[in-house]
């Protein structure tokens, strides 16, 4: 592992109004291609039809955390103050380092991002390291992830198929608690993490050229995925994430920077960027369902996203607010008068941010322009008797939607593995559209071969139980997160997905997980017809590694799944 010492903070430019940011972007329009180019490990480039996996590697350095360190960073200068106790109990050694999460609820450490290109059968082709501060030639532009933040690094093709996009942080490698830090333009003094870092969207082309667009969105939390709309003269990102790590009332910038965002792409280097006020593209409130209002902004805790037939979809699968379900953005204004519906036939993708009234932002939040997709759960989490945990979603066609359910993540006792194995909704859900009823219906959930709740061996991992949690170190699959798919010529569908885990780790997001694949018969709508379908593991993360997103490679036609 690299042992290069790095600074703990980056530039802190003054907040610049959005209008000035746009002007600066126009002035720098000539900066179309970065001079520094990353290199593929193994040579070559991204090739259409191959897959790309986002992977994060933790720099296993004991010096990353000093036992007894008071956390979160700079907490004494916030209104929230510092974590109670005697400081961090563990140093930076993996996997024990994640036991610090029990002391510091915002604990995380930034790590390097790799994009691994593989064949559809799982054979490694090459790997591309995303620019970071440990690569000295990329000092101007860098992006990292938070190693234990399990919802990050979703991968998506741009709408023209020429770019791959994802999100991360503009921070050095091995920096503490960045995933719950504020952004520079949306500082919340009630957030116990007393440091600021921009979030950013990355795009990469077939040759490995990167461009990054910084944002003040997702202050206090994380951006999770992004899709580039570069059709019809557009150059905008749709992004999914969550915001806020403080108490009520949240600052306007935190409310505006939650959930679903529309971010104008820039061609400037990161050092030249000064992001403005966040620009939401959509929002949802449980008041649409005639339920009492939740904490403003927390109904928009989105994870997965997709674009299909000019409609933008999101999933929510965690948190005590809102509804864990599948949503779509209603650009027509009449698809769901009661909060539940299906997209209108004449729907168009949004190209402008959501209009809102600043004077009512603190009292009622953003206006609602999203709908629960009819047939999916519509009972608010606070009153629901059962919950689903949707993450990634992929349309095989207009009437077939696959949804990855990551499981409930239960680690509350020694029964964590039997609990995971008993889940009926975790895994790959197949939904079919009923045109006469105008709603979606769950056909079945594929689980065979996932081995839910069955512990597996990670080379180099400790044996026995974690003394901090009293539970076994060895992880087991709990469900699925990000996914992608392809319709084959023989009428079957191939789905690749990333697993979620449960274990006795101090933070299960740091568990080495897996890439799995399954083949389903497209026209099948019954569980009996899918009885022989079984997942196969294509790749397992190694010690101090995690797998996050999966997509086809840039340069792949968006209709790659229609042979």
C-alpha positions, 0 to 999 in steps of 0.5 A: 500500500502507498504510504505517502502523507497527504494534507487533511483539507483542500481549497476552500473557495468563497461561495460564488452565486450561481449566475457567476458560476455559469459565467465562469463556465462559459469563459472556460468552455475551451477547456474541453480535454484535460492534458493529463490522462490516466493509464489503464492497468493492463493497457487498452481502453473501454470496449463496447459490450464489456462490463465495468465494475466500480471498486474501492480499495482501503489504504490499510494504514494504522496511522489513518486513525490514532486511538483516542482521537476525538471525533468527528474532525473539528467537532468542538467548533460545531453546535453539535459538539463531539462524540461522547467517550474516550475517543476512537477505540481503534487505529486505522488497521482493517477491518478493526478500524470500522469499530470506530463507527460505534464511537463516531456515528459519522465515521468513514475514511476516503479511499481510491476508486478503480473502474475494472473492465471485465467480460460478461462472464467475469474475466478481468480485462483491465483497470483504471484508477480514478485520479486522486491526490496520491497520483501526483500528475493529477493534482489539479483534479481528484475524486475519492469515495468513502470506503464504508459508505455502501450506497456510493459509486453507482455507475450509469451510461450517459443517454448517448452511451458514450460516457460512464458517470458516477459521484464522489468527493473532492478530498484527499485519500485517507481523510476522516468523516468526509461522507458526513461533512458539509459542502462549502456552500451549505454549511450546517453548524448542527452537523458534528462534522466540522469540515467542508468538502465538495461532492462531484460528478465524474464522467469518463470516456472510452479512452479514460479521459475524466471530467469532474463537476463539483456541487454543493449538493448533498451537504452532510451526506452523499451523492450516490449516482449520476446520469448524463443527459447529453442529447439535444444540446443538453449537458446536464447530470441527473443525480441521486443522493441524500443530504443532512447530518444535523438537526432541525431546522436545516439550512436552505442549502441542505434542503435544496441539496437533497435527493434528486438534483440537476447539475449543469456540467462544466469543462473547468478543472476543479481548482477553477470551479466555484459551485453555486446553490444546489439545483434540485430537479424533483422532490417528493413529500408524504403529504402527497399521500395525505400523511403528516409531513416528515422532516423536510428533505428526508423523504428525498433520501434516494439511492438508485436511479434510471432513465427509460422512455424519457422518464426519470426514476428513483428509488428510496430504500432506507431511513425512517422518513418517506416511503421505501419504494420506486418513484418517477418524476412527473414533468406533465404535472397530471400523472398522479393527483393522489401521489401514485400513478404511472408516467404520462405517454407524452412525458419529457425529461426535465431540463430545468431545475425545480421551481420553488418559493424561497419564503416557504422552504423552511416550512413546507420544503420543496414542491412535490413533482414526483409520484410513487410508481403505481403498484409499488409500496405507497405506505409511509415508513412510519406507519408501514408494517413491512418495508421493502429496500429497493436500490438499483432498477433496470427496465428490460422493456416497457412492461418488465422492470427488475429491482434490486432489494438490498435486504433490511441489513439487520445486525441486531443479534446472533440471529442476523444470519438466519434473519437474512436467510428468511427474507422474502423480498431481498434479492432480484424482484421482477415486476410486470406492468398490467396495462388494464389496471395501470399498475405494476405487479410483483411477479417473483423474487429471484434468490437462489444462488445468492445464499442469503445469510450463509457466511463466506470466507474472506482471505486474511479476515479475522476469524471468530467474533468481533469483540466490539459487536459480539458477532462473527466477522465473516460476512453473508449476503443480505440482498442486492444493490446496483445492477444492469442487464441485457436482453439476449437473442433467445428471449432471456435476460441476463442481470449482473448485480452487486451484493449487500452484506451483513456481518459482525463488522463495525460497519457492514458497508466495509465488508468485501462483497460480490458480483453475481449474475443470473439469467431470467426468461423475459416473458415468464411471469410466475415463480414456478417458471423461474424455479431453475434460475440461479445466481452465480458469483462472478467475482468476490472482493478481496481483503480491504476491497468493496464492489459498488456499481456495475454498468456496460462500458462507455461506447456501448449503445444504450440499446445494447440490450436489444439485439 
